[in-house]
Amino acid sequence: MIVDCHTQVWNSHAQPGRGAWVASPPVQADEARHLAAVDPVDKAIVLAFKSSYLQAEIPNRFVAEYVRRNPGKMIGFAGIDPTDRDWLEELRIAQDELHLKGVVVSPEMQDYHPADTRAMRLYEQCAVRGMPILFEQSHRSPAAKMEFAQPMLLDEVAREYPNLRLVIGRLGYPWVSQTVALLGKHPHVYTDVAGLLPQPWLSYTALLECFEYGVLDKLLFGSDFPYRSPAACIEGLYSLNQFSHGSNLRPIPREQLRGIVERDTLKLLGISTPSTVNQKAKSPIFAQHED
């Protein structure tokens, strides 16, 4: 099964919030484009988002309705801002009424230290509810507070809630080594490759570090749609060893690259969904990369 664990969708550029993302020209993330882009994968996790600090919101209900219309394909994660007074009620609604499966937070874009008391209460509730948390690692907003984005700040969270599944977005870039150390230390800390694959050398060196540290099995596939399509990311992932050809650079074993693409992300994150027919045969990119 191929799971894209990092996609977003919106029908208006107002939804991500003014100044929340820096992209030129502005990207499109409408539902039709999202549906077409994720066609080659079996499941796609769709991330909502909320930041009172940035006045940004991709609403939970918007994502939940999109997922409801595509139940065999989509899985929704709720955007929860722990700095809001009503976050607990929003979390309850997200799981009990909207049937969203996980939570998205972003300390740098929500303006809080990852171990802030309010956030720790949110993590505790997610642990009780069995909802994994994806830490959105994005610096597209000039207002994002990068001092709160360092992956090592999540060490306290993982120690306090050892059974809580945590996903560090984008390999924690630019602090990849911090992420690698956390992956090796905590059994339920994972990361995704979203956002890195458009930079092949950066991706190769990051994954080589993961390979040498023995944590490639903690990497999840994510495309970062709408900034990159799943098909392009899979193609880029399988092409990383081009840097080792004709050089003394070490190649990353092909079976381990394939493991990232085909990892059972839902099982690792404790997410149960209705079964669906494997759709790999739909896209020629999978046949092209079969051994």
MIDOSE-1310 file (N, C-alpha, C; in nm, 2 decimals, decimal comma, always signed):
residues 291
mivd	+0,08/-0,12/+0,00/+0,00/+0,00/+0,00/+0,09/+0,12/+0,00; +0,05/+0,22/-0,08/+0,12/+0,35/-0,09/+0,03/+0,46/-0,03; +0,09/+0,52/+0,08/+0,02/+0,63/+0,15/+0,09/+0,76/+0,14; +0,03/+0,86/+0,09/+0,08/+0,99/+0,09/+0,03/+1,06/+0,22
chtq	+0,13/+1,08/+0,31/+0,08/+1,13/+0,44/+0,09/+1,28/+0,46; +0,11/+1,35/+0,35/+0,13/+1,50/+0,37/+0,07/+1,57/+0,24; -0,06/+1,59/+0,24/-0,12/+1,67/+0,14/-0,21/+1,77/+0,20; -0,24/+1,88/+0,12/-0,33/+1,98/+0,16/-0,42/+2,02/+0,04
vwns	-0,54/+2,07/+0,07/-0,63/+2,11/-0,03/-0,71/+2,23/+0,02; -0,73/+2,33/-0,07/-0,82/+2,44/-0,04/-0,88/+2,49/-0,17; -0,99/+2,56/-0,16/-1,06/+2,61/-0,28/-1,04/+2,76/-0,29; -0,98/+2,82/-0,19/-0,96/+2,97/-0,19/-0,83/+3,00/-0,13
haqp	-0,75/+3,09/-0,19/-0,62/+3,13/-0,13/-0,64/+3,20/+0,01; -0,76/+3,24/+0,04/-0,79/+3,30/+0,17/-0,78/+3,19/+0,28; -0,80/+3,07/+0,25/-0,81/+2,96/+0,35/-0,68/+2,94/+0,42; -0,56/+2,94/+0,35/-0,44/+2,92/+0,43/-0,40/+3,05/+0,50
grga	-0,47/+3,16/+0,48/-0,45/+3,28/+0,56/-0,35/+3,37/+0,48; -0,37/+3,50/+0,50/-0,29/+3,60/+0,43/-0,15/+3,59/+0,50; -0,05/+3,57/+0,41/+0,09/+3,57/+0,46/+0,13/+3,44/+0,52; +0,04/+3,34/+0,52/+0,07/+3,21/+0,58/+0,17/+3,13/+0,50
wvas	+0,16/+3,15/+0,37/+0,25/+3,07/+0,28/+0,32/+3,17/+0,18; +0,44/+3,14/+0,16/+0,51/+3,22/+0,06/+0,54/+3,14/-0,06; +0,47/+3,17/-0,17/+0,49/+3,09/-0,29/+0,46/+3,19/-0,41; +0,55/+3,18/-0,51/+0,53/+3,27/-0,62/+0,56/+3,19/-0,75
ppvq	+0,46/+3,18/-0,84/+0,32/+3,23/-0,83/+0,24/+3,15/-0,73; +0,13/+3,20/-0,68/+0,05/+3,13/-0,59/+0,01/+2,99/-0,64; +0,02/+2,89/-0,55/-0,02/+2,76/-0,60/-0,17/+2,74/-0,59; -0,22/+2,64/-0,67/-0,36/+2,60/-0,67/-0,37/+2,47/-0,60
adea	-0,47/+2,46/-0,51/-0,49/+2,34/-0,44/-0,64/+2,30/-0,43; -0,71/+2,32/-0,54/-0,85/+2,28/-0,55/-0,87/+2,13/-0,54; -0,99/+2,09/-0,52/-1,02/+1,95/-0,50/-1,00/+1,87/-0,62; -1,03/+1,92/-0,74/-1,01/+1,85/-0,86/-0,86/+1,82/-0,89
rhla	-0,78/+1,92/-0,86/-0,64/+1,89/-0,88/-0,58/+1,79/-0,78; -0,63/+1,80/-0,66/-0,59/+1,71/-0,55/-0,63/+1,57/-0,59; -0,75/+1,55/-0,63/-0,80/+1,41/-0,67/-0,72/+1,35/-0,78; -0,68/+1,44/-0,88/-0,60/+1,39/-0,99/-0,46/+1,36/-0,95
avdp	-0,41/+1,44/-0,86/-0,27/+1,42/-0,82/-0,25/+1,29/-0,73; -0,35/+1,26/-0,65/-0,33/+1,15/-0,56/-0,38/+1,02/-0,62; -0,42/+1,02/-0,75/-0,47/+0,90/-0,81/-0,38/+0,78/-0,81; -0,24/+0,81/-0,82/-0,15/+0,69/-0,82/-0,13/+0,62/-0,68
vdka	-0,17/+0,69/-0,57/-0,15/+0,63/-0,44/-0,28/+0,57/-0,39; -0,26/+0,48/-0,29/-0,38/+0,41/-0,24/-0,46/+0,50/-0,14; -0,38/+0,57/-0,05/-0,45/+0,66/+0,05/-0,37/+0,79/+0,05; -0,45/+0,90/+0,08/-0,39/+1,03/+0,10/-0,44/+1,09/+0,23
ivla	-0,35/+1,13/+0,31/-0,38/+1,21/+0,43/-0,39/+1,35/+0,40; -0,51/+1,41/+0,43/-0,54/+1,55/+0,40/-0,53/+1,63/+0,53; -0,44/+1,73/+0,53/-0,42/+1,81/+0,65/-0,50/+1,94/+0,66; -0,58/+1,95/+0,76/-0,64/+2,08/+0,79/-0,53/+2,16/+0,87
fkss	-0,56/+2,29/+0,89/-0,46/+2,37/+0,96/-0,53/+2,49/+1,03; -0,48/+2,53/+1,14/-0,53/+2,65/+1,21/-0,42/+2,72/+1,28; -0,41/+2,85/+1,26/-0,32/+2,93/+1,34/-0,38/+3,07/+1,37; -0,41/+3,09/+1,49/-0,46/+3,22/+1,53/-0,35/+3,33/+1,52
ylqa	-0,23/+3,29/+1,54/-0,12/+3,38/+1,53/-0,11/+3,43/+1,39; -0,12/+3,35/+1,29/-0,11/+3,39/+1,15/-0,25/+3,42/+1,08; -0,35/+3,41/+1,16/-0,49/+3,42/+1,11/-0,51/+3,34/+0,98; -0,47/+3,21/+1,00/-0,48/+3,11/+0,89/-0,56/+3,00/+0,93
eipn	-0,64/+2,95/+0,84/-0,73/+2,83/+0,87/-0,77/+2,76/+0,74; -0,73/+2,63/+0,74/-0,80/+2,54/+0,64/-0,89/+2,46/+0,73; -1,02/+2,49/+0,73/-1,11/+2,44/+0,84/-1,12/+2,29/+0,85; -1,14/+2,24/+0,97/-1,16/+2,09/+0,99/-1,28/+2,04/+0,91
rfva	-1,39/+2,12/+0,92/-1,51/+2,08/+0,85/-1,50/+2,07/+0,70; -1,42/+2,16/+0,64/-1,39/+2,16/+0,50/-1,32/+2,04/+0,46; -1,22/+2,00/+0,54/-1,14/+1,88/+0,51/-1,23/+1,76/+0,53; -1,30/+1,76/+0,64/-1,39/+1,64/+0,67/-1,49/+1,62/+0,56
eyvr	-1,55/+1,72/+0,51/-1,65/+1,70/+0,40/-1,58/+1,65/+0,27; -1,46/+1,69/+0,24/-1,39/+1,64/+0,13/-1,36/+1,49/+0,15; -1,31/+1,46/+0,27/-1,28/+1,32/+0,30/-1,41/+1,23/+0,29; -1,52/+1,29/+0,34/-1,65/+1,21/+0,34/-1,69/+1,18/+0,20
rnpg	-1,66/+1,27/+0,10/-1,70/+1,24/-0,04/-1,60/+1,15/-0,11; -1,49/+1,12/-0,04/-1,39/+1,03/-0,10/-1,34/+0,93/+0,01; -1,43/+0,85/+0,06/-1,40/+0,77/+0,18/-1,30/+0,66/+0,16; -1,29/+0,61/+0,04/-1,20/+0,50/+0,02/-1,06/+0,55/-0,01
kmig	-1,04/+0,68/-0,03/-0,91/+0,73/-0,06/-0,85/+0,83/+0,04; -0,93/+0,91/+0,10/-0,88/+1,02/+0,18/-0,90/+0,99/+0,33; -0,80/+1,04/+0,41/-0,80/+1,04/+0,55/-0,77/+1,18/+0,60; -0,85/+1,23/+0,69/-0,84/+1,37/+0,73/-0,77/+1,38/+0,87
fagi	-0,68/+1,48/+0,88/-0,62/+1,52/+1,00/-0,67/+1,66/+1,04; -0,71/+1,68/+1,17/-0,76/+1,81/+1,21/-0,65/+1,91/+1,24; -0,67/+2,03/+1,21/-0,59/+2,14/+1,25/-0,63/+2,20/+1,38; -0,55/+2,18/+1,49/-0,58/+2,23/+1,62/-0,48/+2,32/+1,67
dptd	-0,52/+2,44/+1,72/-0,43/+2,54/+1,77/-0,43/+2,53/+1,92; -0,33/+2,48/+1,99/-0,34/+2,47/+2,14/-0,34/+2,60/+2,21; -0,31/+2,71/+2,14/-0,32/+2,84/+2,20/-0,46/+2,90/+2,21; -0,56/+2,83/+2,14/-0,70/+2,87/+2,15/-0,76/+2,82/+2,27
rdwl	-0,85/+2,90/+2,33/-0,92/+2,86/+2,45/-1,01/+2,73/+2,43; -1,07/+2,72/+2,31/-1,16/+2,62/+2,28/-1,10/+2,50/+2,21; -0,97/+2,48/+2,22/-0,91/+2,37/+2,14/-0,96/+2,23/+2,19; -1,00/+2,21/+2,31/-1,05/+2,08/+2,36/-1,18/+2,05/+2,29
eelr	-1,27/+2,14/+2,28/-1,40/+2,12/+2,22/-1,38/+2,09/+2,07; -1,28/+2,17/+2,01/-1,25/+2,14/+1,86/-1,20/+2,00/+1,84; -1,12/+1,96/+1,93/-1,06/+1,82/+1,92/-1,17/+1,72/+1,94; -1,26/+1,74/+2,03/-1,37/+1,65/+2,05/-1,46/+1,64/+1,92
iaqd	-1,49/+1,75/+1,87/-1,57/+1,76/+1,74/-1,50/+1,69/+1,63; -1,37/+1,72/+1,62/-1,29/+1,67/+1,51/-1,29/+1,51/+1,51; -1,28/+1,45/+1,62/-1,28/+1,31/+1,63/-1,42/+1,25/+1,63; -1,50/+1,30/+1,72/-1,63/+1,23/+1,74/-1,74/+1,26/+1,64
elhl	-1,73/+1,38/+1,58/-1,83/+1,42/+1,48/-1,78/+1,42/+1,34; -1,66/+1,47/+1,32/-1,61/+1,48/+1,19/-1,52/+1,36/+1,14; -1,49/+1,27/+1,24/-1,42/+1,15/+1,21/-1,28/+1,17/+1,15; -1,22/+1,27/+1,20/-1,08/+1,30/+1,15/-0,99/+1,21/+1,24
kgvv	-0,88/+1,16/+1,18/-0,80/+1,06/+1,24/-0,68/+1,10/+1,31; -0,63/+1,22/+1,29/-0,51/+1,27/+1,35/-0,52/+1,42/+1,37; -0,41/+1,48/+1,42/-0,40/+1,62/+1,45/-0,28/+1,68/+1,38; -0,29/+1,81/+1,34/-0,18/+1,88/+1,28/-0,15/+2,00/+1,37
vspe	-0,03/+2,02/+1,41/+0,01/+2,14/+1,49/+0,14/+2,19/+1,42; +0,17/+2,32/+1,45/+0,29/+2,38/+1,40/+0,34/+2,48/+1,50; +0,43/+2,45/+1,59/+0,47/+2,54/+1,69/+0,52/+2,67/+1,64; +0,60/+2,67/+1,52/+0,66/+2,79/+1,47/+0,55/+2,88/+1,40
mqdy	+0,44/+2,82/+1,35/+0,34/+2,89/+1,29/+0,22/+2,92/+1,38; +0,22/+2,86/+1,50/+0,12/+2,89/+1,60/+0,17/+2,96/+1,72; +0,30/+2,99/+1,72/+0,36/+3,08/+1,82/+0,36/+3,02/+1,96; +0,41/+2,89/+1,97/+0,42/+2,84/+2,11/+0,54/+2,74/+2,11
hpad	+0,60/+2,73/+2,23/+0,71/+2,64/+2,25/+0,65/+2,50/+2,25; +0,71/+2,40/+2,18/+0,65/+2,26/+2,17/+0,61/+2,20/+2,31; +0,68/+2,24/+2,41/+0,65/+2,18/+2,55/+0,57/+2,28/+2,63; +0,51/+2,38/+2,57/+0,42/+2,47/+2,64/+0,31/+2,39/+2,71
tram	+0,27/+2,44/+2,83/+0,17/+2,36/+2,91/+0,05/+2,34/+2,83; +0,00/+2,44/+2,76/-0,13/+2,42/+2,68/-0,11/+2,31/+2,58; +0,01/+2,31/+2,51/+0,03/+2,21/+2,41/+0,04/+2,07/+2,47; +0,11/+2,06/+2,59/+0,12/+1,93/+2,65/-0,02/+1,87/+2,69
rlye	-0,11/+1,96/+2,72/-0,25/+1,91/+2,75/-0,31/+1,85/+2,62; -0,28/+1,92/+2,51/-0,33/+1,87/+2,38/-0,27/+1,73/+2,35; -0,14/+1,72/+2,37/-0,07/+1,59/+2,34/-0,13/+1,48/+2,43; -0,16/+1,51/+2,55/-0,21/+1,42/+2,64/-0,35/+1,37/+2,59
qcav	-0,43/+1,46/+2,55/-0,56/+1,42/+2,50/-0,55/+1,34/+2,37; -0,46/+1,37/+2,28/-0,43/+1,29/+2,16/-0,39/+1,15/+2,20; -0,30/+1,14/+2,30/-0,26/+1,01/+2,34/-0,38/+0,93/+2,39; -0,46/+0,99/+2,47/-0,58/+0,92/+2,52/-0,67/+0,88/+2,41
rgmp	-0,69/+0,96/+2,31/-0,78/+0,94/+2,20/-0,72/+0,85/+2,09; -0,59/+0,83/+2,10/-0,52/+0,75/+1,99/-0,51/+0,82/+1,86; -0,49/+0,95/+1,87/-0,48/+1,04/+1,75/-0,33/+1,08/+1,73; -0,27/+1,03/+1,62/-0,13/+1,07/+1,59/-0,12/+1,22/+1,57
ilfe	+0,00/+1,28/+1,59/+0,02/+1,42/+1,57/+0,12/+1,44/+1,46; +0,09/+1,52/+1,36/+0,19/+1,56/+1,26/+0,23/+1,71/+1,30; +0,36/+1,72/+1,31/+0,42/+1,86/+1,34/+0,46/+1,92/+1,20; +0,38/+2,01/+1,16/+0,40/+2,07/+1,03/+0,53/+2,16/+1,04
qshr	+0,62/+2,12/+0,96/+0,75/+2,19/+0,96/+0,76/+2,28/+0,84; +0,71/+2,40/+0,85/+0,71/+2,49/+0,74/+0,76/+2,63/+0,78; +0,84/+2,68/+0,69/+0,89/+2,82/+0,71/+0,85/+2,91/+0,60; +0,74/+2,88/+0,54/+0,70/+2,96/+0,42/+0,65/+3,10/+0,46
spaa	+0,61/+3,11/+0,59/+0,57/+3,25/+0,63/+0,69/+3,32/+0,70; +0,71/+3,45/+0,66/+0,82/+3,52/+0,72/+0,79/+3,54/+0,87; +0,67/+3,52/+0,92/+0,64/+3,54/+1,06/+0,66/+3,41/+1,14; +0,69/+3,30/+1,08/+0,71/+3,18/+1,15/+0,83/+3,19/+1,24
kmef	+0,82/+3,14/+1,36/+0,92/+3,15/+1,46/+1,00/+3,02/+1,47; +1,11/+3,03/+1,39/+1,19/+2,91/+1,37/+1,26/+2,85/+1,50; +1,27/+2,93/+1,60/+1,33/+2,88/+1,73/+1,24/+2,77/+1,79; +1,11/+2,78/+1,75/+1,01/+2,68/+1,80/+1,00/+2,55/+1,71
aqpm	+1,08/+2,55/+1,60/+1,06/+2,45/+1,50/+1,17/+2,34/+1,52; +1,27/+2,36/+1,61/+1,38/+2,26/+1,62/+1,33/+2,13/+1,67; +1,35/+2,02/+1,60/+1,30/+1,89/+1,64/+1,34/+1,85/+1,78; +1,46/+1,89/+1,83/+1,51/+1,84/+1,96/+1,41/+1,89/+2,07
llde	+1,33/+1,99/+2,04/+1,23/+2,04/+2,14/+1,12/+1,94/+2,16; +1,11/+1,84/+2,07/+1,00/+1,74/+2,08/+1,05/+1,62/+2,17; +1,18/+1,62/+2,21/+1,23/+1,51/+2,29/+1,15/+1,50/+2,42; +1,12/+1,62/+2,48/+1,04/+1,62/+2,61/+0,90/+1,56/+2,58
vare	+0,84/+1,59/+2,47/+0,71/+1,54/+2,44/+0,71/+1,39/+2,42; +0,81/+1,34/+2,35/+0,82/+1,20/+2,33/+0,85/+1,12/+2,46; +0,92/+1,18/+2,55/+0,95/+1,12/+2,68/+0,83/+1,12/+2,76; +0,75/+1,23/+2,76/+0,63/+1,24/+2,85/+0,52/+1,15/+2,80
ypnl	+0,51/+1,13/+2,67/+0,40/+1,05/+2,61/+0,46/+0,95/+2,51; +0,52/+0,84/+2,57/+0,59/+0,75/+2,48/+0,51/+0,67/+2,39; +0,38/+0,66/+2,41/+0,29/+0,58/+2,32/+0,22/+0,67/+2,22; +0,24/+0,80/+2,22/+0,19/+0,89/+2,13/+0,27/+0,89/+2,00
rlvi	+0,20/+0,87/+1,88/+0,27/+0,87/+1,76/+0,29/+1,01/+1,71; +0,42/+1,05/+1,69/+0,46/+1,18/+1,64/+0,52/+1,17/+1,50; +0,48/+1,26/+1,41/+0,54/+1,27/+1,28/+0,60/+1,41/+1,27; +0,73/+1,41/+1,24/+0,80/+1,54/+1,22/+0,80/+1,57/+1,07
grlg	+0,73/+1,67/+1,03/+0,72/+1,70/+0,89/+0,86/+1,74/+0,82; +0,87/+1,70/+0,70/+0,98/+1,74/+0,61/+1,12/+1,71/+0,67; +1,13/+1,60/+0,74/+1,26/+1,55/+0,81/+1,31/+1,66/+0,90; +1,23/+1,75/+0,95/+1,27/+1,85/+1,04/+1,36/+1,96/+0,98
ypwv	+1,37/+1,96/+0,85/+1,46/+2,06/+0,78/+1,44/+2,20/+0,84; +1,55/+2,27/+0,86/+1,69/+2,24/+0,83/+1,77/+2,17/+0,94; +1,70/+2,11/+1,04/+1,77/+2,04/+1,15/+1,75/+1,89/+1,13; +1,80/+1,84/+1,01/+1,78/+1,70/+0,98/+1,85/+1,61/+1,09
sqtv	+1,97/+1,64/+1,13/+2,04/+1,56/+1,23/+1,97/+1,55/+1,36; +1,90/+1,65/+1,40/+1,82/+1,65/+1,52/+1,71/+1,55/+1,50; +1,64/+1,55/+1,39/+1,53/+1,45/+1,36/+1,59/+1,31/+1,36; +1,70/+1,29/+1,30/+1,76/+1,15/+1,29/+1,78/+1,10/+1,43
allg	+1,83/+1,19/+1,52/+1,86/+1,14/+1,66/+1,73/+1,10/+1,73; +1,62/+1,18/+1,71/+1,50/+1,15/+1,77/+1,44/+1,02/+1,72; +1,45/+1,00/+1,59/+1,40/+0,87/+1,52/+1,47/+0,75/+1,59; +1,60/+0,76/+1,61/+1,67/+0,65/+1,67/+1,64/+0,63/+1,82
khph	+1,60/+0,74/+1,89/+1,58/+0,73/+2,03/+1,44/+0,69/+2,07; +1,34/+0,73/+2,00/+1,20/+0,71/+2,04/+1,13/+0,62/+1,94; +1,07/+0,51/+1,98/+1,01/+0,41/+1,89/+0,88/+0,46/+1,82; +0,82/+0,56/+1,87/+0,70/+0,61/+1,81/+0,71/+0,75/+1,75
vytd	+0,83/+0,79/+1,72/+0,86/+0,92/+1,65/+0,90/+0,88/+1,50; +0,83/+0,94/+1,41/+0,85/+0,92/+1,27/+0,87/+1,06/+1,20; +0,91/+1,05/+1,07/+0,92/+1,18/+0,99/+0,87/+1,15/+0,85; +0,85/+1,25/+0,78/+0,81/+1,23/+0,64/+0,91/+1,31/+0,55
vagl	+0,91/+1,27/+0,42/+1,00/+1,33/+0,32/+0,94/+1,44/+0,24; +0,82/+1,48/+0,28/+0,75/+1,59/+0,21/+0,84/+1,72/+0,21; +0,84/+1,78/+0,09/+0,91/+1,91/+0,07/+1,05/+1,90/+0,04; +1,12/+1,79/+0,06/+1,26/+1,78/+0,04/+1,29/+1,73/-0,10
lpqp	+1,21/+1,65/-0,16/+1,24/+1,58/-0,28/+1,26/+1,67/-0,41; +1,21/+1,79/-0,41/+1,24/+1,88/-0,52/+1,39/+1,92/-0,52; +1,46/+1,90/-0,41/+1,60/+1,93/-0,40/+1,68/+1,80/-0,39; +1,72/+1,74/-0,50/+1,78/+1,61/-0,50/+1,90/+1,59/-0,41
wlsy	+1,99/+1,68/-0,42/+2,12/+1,67/-0,34/+2,08/+1,67/-0,19; +2,00/+1,77/-0,15/+1,96/+1,78/-0,01/+1,89/+1,65/+0,03; +1,80/+1,59/-0,05/+1,73/+1,47/-0,02/+1,83/+1,35/-0,01; +1,92/+1,34/-0,10/+2,02/+1,23/-0,10/+2,10/+1,23/+0,03
tall	+2,15/+1,35/+0,07/+2,24/+1,36/+0,18/+2,16/+1,33/+0,31; +2,03/+1,38/+0,31/+1,95/+1,35/+0,43/+1,91/+1,21/+0,45; +1,88/+1,14/+0,34/+1,84/+1,00/+0,34/+1,96/+0,91/+0,37; +2,08/+0,96/+0,31/+2,20/+0,88/+0,34/+2,23/+0,89/+0,49
ecfe	+2,21/+1,00/+0,55/+2,23/+1,01/+0,70/+2,14/+0,92/+0,77; +2,01/+0,91/+0,73/+1,92/+0,82/+0,79/+1,96/+0,68/+0,77; +2,01/+0,64/+0,65/+2,05/+0,51/+0,63/+2,17/+0,47/+0,72; +2,27/+0,56/+0,73/+2,39/+0,53/+0,81/+2,35/+0,52/+0,95
ygvl	+2,25/+0,59/+1,00/+2,21/+0,58/+1,14/+2,11/+0,47/+1,16; +2,07/+0,40/+1,06/+1,98/+0,29/+1,07/+1,83/+0,33/+1,10; +1,78/+0,44/+1,05/+1,65/+0,48/+1,08/+1,56/+0,50/+0,96; +1,60/+0,45/+0,84/+1,52/+0,47/+0,72/+1,39/+0,41/+0,74
dkll	+1,37/+0,31/+0,82/+1,24/+0,25/+0,84/+1,14/+0,34/+0,92; +1,19/+0,45/+0,97/+1,10/+0,55/+1,04/+1,06/+0,66/+0,94; +1,10/+0,65/+0,81/+1,06/+0,76/+0,72/+0,93/+0,72/+0,65; +0,84/+0,82/+0,64/+0,71/+0,80/+0,57/+0,71/+0,88/+0,44
fgsd	+0,63/+0,83/+0,35/+0,62/+0,90/+0,22/+0,52/+1,01/+0,23; +0,56/+1,13/+0,18/+0,47/+1,24/+0,17/+0,51/+1,33/+0,06; +0,41/+1,39/-0,01/+0,44/+1,46/-0,13/+0,45/+1,61/-0,11; +0,38/+1,66/-0,01/+0,37/+1,81/+0,01/+0,28/+1,87/-0,10
fpyr	+0,18/+1,80/-0,15/+0,09/+1,86/-0,25/+0,02/+1,97/-0,18; +0,00/+2,09/-0,25/+0,01/+2,11/-0,39/+0,14/+2,16/-0,44; +0,24/+2,16/-0,36/+0,37/+2,21/-0,40/+0,45/+2,10/-0,48; +0,41/+1,98/-0,47/+0,47/+1,87/-0,55/+0,37/+1,76/-0,56
spaa	+0,37/+1,69/-0,67/+0,27/+1,57/-0,69/+0,33/+1,45/-0,63; +0,25/+1,35/-0,59/+0,30/+1,22/-0,54/+0,38/+1,15/-0,65; +0,34/+1,15/-0,77/+0,41/+1,09/-0,88/+0,55/+1,14/-0,90; +0,56/+1,28/-0,90/+0,69/+1,34/-0,91/+0,78/+1,31/-0,79
cieg	+0,72/+1,30/-0,68/+0,81/+1,27/-0,56/+0,85/+1,12/-0,56; +0,77/+1,03/-0,60/+0,81/+0,89/-0,61/+0,93/+0,88/-0,72; +0,91/+0,94/-0,83/+1,01/+0,94/-0,93/+1,14/+1,00/-0,88; +1,13/+1,11/-0,80/+1,25/+1,17/-0,75/+1,32/+1,09/-0,64
lysl	+1,24/+1,02/-0,56/+1,29/+0,93/-0,46/+1,38/+0,82/-0,52; +1,32/+0,75/-0,63/+1,39/+0,64/-0,69/+1,52/+0,69/-0,77; +1,53/+0,82/-0,79/+1,64/+0,87/-0,87/+1,75/+0,93/-0,79; +1,74/+0,92/-0,66/+1,84/+0,98/-0,57/+1,98/+0,92/-0,59
nqfs	+1,99/+0,80/-0,62/+2,12/+0,73/-0,63/+2,20/+0,78/-0,75; +2,15/+0,87/-0,83/+2,22/+0,92/-0,94/+2,35/+0,98/-0,90; +2,35/+1,03/-0,77/+2,47/+1,10/-0,73/+2,58/+1,00/-0,70; +2,55/+0,88/-0,68/+2,65/+0,78/-0,65/+2,71/+0,71/-0,77
hgsn	+2,65/+0,73/-0,88/+2,70/+0,67/-1,01/+2,83/+0,73/-1,05; +2,93/+0,65/-1,07/+3,06/+0,70/-1,12/+3,13/+0,78/-1,02; +3,10/+0,76/-0,89/+3,17/+0,83/-0,78/+3,19/+0,74/-0,66; +3,25/+0,79/-0,56/+3,28/+0,71/-0,44/+3,17/+0,73/-0,34
lrpi	+3,06/+0,80/-0,38/+2,95/+0,82/-0,29/+2,87/+0,69/-0,27; +2,82/+0,68/-0,15/+2,75/+0,55/-0,12/+2,61/+0,55/-0,17; +2,56/+0,45/-0,24/+2,42/+0,45/-0,28/+2,33/+0,40/-0,16; +2,21/+0,45/-0,17/+2,11/+0,40/-0,07/+2,04/+0,28/-0,13
preq	+2,04/+0,17/-0,05/+1,98/+0,05/-0,11/+1,85/+0,07/-0,17; +1,83/+0,02/-0,29/+1,70/+0,04/-0,36/+1,58/-0,01/-0,28; +1,60/-0,13/-0,22/+1,49/-0,18/-0,14/+1,44/-0,10/-0,03; +1,54/-0,02/+0,03/+1,50/+0,07/+0,13/+1,43/+0,20/+0,08
lrgi	+1,47/+0,24/-0,04/+1,39/+0,35/-0,10/+1,25/+0,31/-0,13; +1,24/+0,19/-0,18/+1,11/+0,13/-0,21/+1,03/+0,12/-0,08; +1,10/+0,08/+0,03/+1,03/+0,07/+0,16/+0,97/+0,20/+0,20; +1,03/+0,31/+0,17/+0,97/+0,44/+0,21/+0,84/+0,46/+0,13
verd	+0,84/+0,43/+0,00/+0,73/+0,45/-0,08/+0,61/+0,36/-0,04; +0,64/+0,24/+0,00/+0,54/+0,14/+0,02/+0,51/+0,11/+0,17; +0,56/+0,19/+0,25/+0,55/+0,17/+0,40/+0,41/+0,17/+0,44; +0,37/+0,08/+0,54/+0,23/+0,08/+0,59/+0,22/+0,19/+0,69
tlkl	+0,21/+0,31/+0,65/+0,20/+0,43/+0,73/+0,08/+0,42/+0,83; -0,03/+0,38/+0,78/-0,15/+0,38/+0,86/-0,14/+0,28/+0,98; -0,08/+0,17/+0,96/-0,05/+0,08/+1,07/+0,04/+0,14/+1,17; +0,15/+0,20/+1,12/+0,25/+0,26/+1,21/+0,18/+0,37/+1,30
lgis	+0,09/+0,44/+1,24/+0,03/+0,55/+1,31/-0,10/+0,51/+1,39; -0,13/+0,38/+1,38/-0,25/+0,33/+1,45/-0,38/+0,38/+1,39; -0,39/+0,40/+1,26/-0,51/+0,45/+1,19/-0,58/+0,33/+1,12; -0,70/+0,32/+1,15/-0,78/+0,22/+1,09/-0,88/+0,28/+0,99
tpst	-0,89/+0,23/+0,87/-0,98/+0,28/+0,76/-1,04/+0,16/+0,69; -1,15/+0,19/+0,61/-1,20/+0,09/+0,53/-1,10/+0,04/+0,43; -1,09/-0,08/+0,40/-1,00/-0,13/+0,30/-1,03/-0,08/+0,16; -0,93/-0,08/+0,08/-0,95/-0,03/-0,06/-0,87/-0,12/-0,16
vnqk	-0,91/-0,12/-0,28/-0,84/-0,20/-0,38/-0,71/-0,13/-0,41; -0,60/-0,21/-0,41/-0,47/-0,15/-0,44/-0,47/-0,09/-0,58; -0,42/+0,03/-0,59/-0,44/+0,11/-0,72/-0,30/+0,13/-0,79; -0,20/+0,06/-0,75/-0,07/+0,08/-0,81/-0,07/+0,06/-0,96
aksp	-0,15/-0,03/-1,01/-0,15/-0,06/-1,15/-0,20/+0,06/-1,23; -0,26/+0,15/-1,17/-0,31/+0,27/-1,25/-0,20/+0,35/-1,31; -0,09/+0,36/-1,24/+0,01/+0,45/-1,29/+0,13/+0,38/-1,34; +0,19/+0,42/-1,45/+0,30/+0,36/-1,51/+0,43/+0,37/-1,42
ifaq	+0,43/+0,47/-1,33/+0,55/+0,49/-1,26/+0,59/+0,38/-1,17; +0,48/+0,30/-1,12/+0,51/+0,19/-1,03/+0,57/+0,07/-1,11; +0,51/+0,04/-1,23/+0,56/-0,06/-1,31/+0,71/-0,03/-1,35; +0,73/+0,10/-1,38/+0,87/+0,14/-1,42/+0,97/+0,11/-1,31
hed	+0,93/+0,12/-1,19/+1,03/+0,10/-1,08/+1,02/-0,04/-1,01; +0,95/-0,13/-1,07/+0,95/-0,26/-1,01/+1,09/-0,33/-1,04; +1,13/-0,41/-0,94/+1,26/-0,47/-0,96/+1,25/-0,58/-1,06
